[in-house]
Amino acid sequence: MNPNPYINEDLQALAETVRRFAQEKVAPGFQERDRTRVLDRALLREMGELGFIVPELPEQFGGLGMGCLAAGVIHEEIARADLSFSYLNLLASLNAQILSKYGQPEVVKPWLQKLIQGQAICAIALTEPRGGSDAANLRLRIERVGDEYLINGEKTSISAADQADIAVVFGRTGTPESGAHGVTALLVPMDMPGITTNRFDCHGQRAIGRGSIFFENVRVPVSHRLGDENKGFVQVMHGFDFSRSLIGLQCLAVARVALEEAWRYITERQAFGQPLSAFQGVTHPLAQYDTEVEGARLLCLQGLWLKDQGLPHTAEAGMAKWWGPKLAYDVIHQCLLCFGHGGYDRGLMEQRLRDVLGFQIGDGTAQIMKTIIARTRAGRKNVPA
């Protein structure tokens, strides 16, 4: 990890510790988990025991209170070894922030402890069959019945749908016309009666998986509501500014390790009596991408630094989310080509390419991110859609 203004000595030491763990424990199972589509829960628990899951959570909730940059450097190092496995860190960080900020302490604290310890996985159930980007136009129905909420409907393309122990579920409590202002968020244990799941056959991130969650007359106590009724979407969506910077870092970490391997390979591979690195047609694309990855990473770190300082960071997070995954895909693609037919074989490089592609779709497309950036710069009223 290159030193920069955002990474102090403590964070540098943390990154080195996580990198050793990731290389020894996470990296060896990278391709096997992709083939079997099975996550290693024991490895997740080990990561929790070492304090590598939601270290940014305040101490009052059982966290270490280390800040968002600490979460960022951990995400980078786990993602270098396996992007799919690092998705567990992402889900924990995003959902722990939501639970700690908007949940009733007696309900969420036991789950937060399990998340920290790597004993539970929390999904975030927002996307529905009729659309993902139009996230405020939800149809899953949540009805208040006495001291319970009744849930009916379907969520789809949910990461870890069939593996999660709990889910943050968004549904409509207001009228369809109320848009984002008629949505309520609930913490739903996934073993509740009336919940079924399935799993898709995805292109990448196969160990974490994606699927649908079906709710049929699922009853959840009112105490499990997150935030205010009809305001769940408006309140909770602010947390995505944090996760978007993390996603950028995760993808760029994969791009960085791909570049390291490509640089090494082109100095070893001989063609026409000299190493491939003697040809500018090979080195210049890598030099350009190396530059862009360095710049994009700094932008992601800046977004996390701004959050740690309590300063606005919505635009920076949007930039990190659309630029990081796209750049990472392009970089890994170029690195794969450097390896020729060897890169096209099933292996590390092609799996990285498959894995990062998903982040150009999930958690907010590039078009949505650019709209968010435009609204931040020009004012929401001047950028209606």
Secondary structure, DSSP 8 states (H G I E B T S, - for coil): ---BTTB-HHHHHHHHHHHHHIIIIIGGGHHHHHHHT---HHHHHHHHHTT-SSTTS-GGGTS----HHHHHHHHHHHHHH-HHHHHHHHHHHHHHHHHHHHS-HHHHHHHHHHHHTTS--EEEE--BTTBSS-TTS---EEEEETTEEEEEEEEEEEETTTT-SEEEEEEE-S-GGGGGGGEEEEEEETTSTTEEE-----SS-TTT-EEEEEEEEEEEEGGGEESSTTBHHHHHGGGHHHHHHHHHHHHHHHHHHHHHHHHHHHHH-EETTEEGGG-HHHHHHHHHHHHHHHHHHHHHHHHHHHHHTT---HHHHHHHHHHHHHHHHHHHHHHHHHTTHHHHSSSHHHHHHHHHHGGGTTTS-HHHHHHHHHHHHH-GGG---
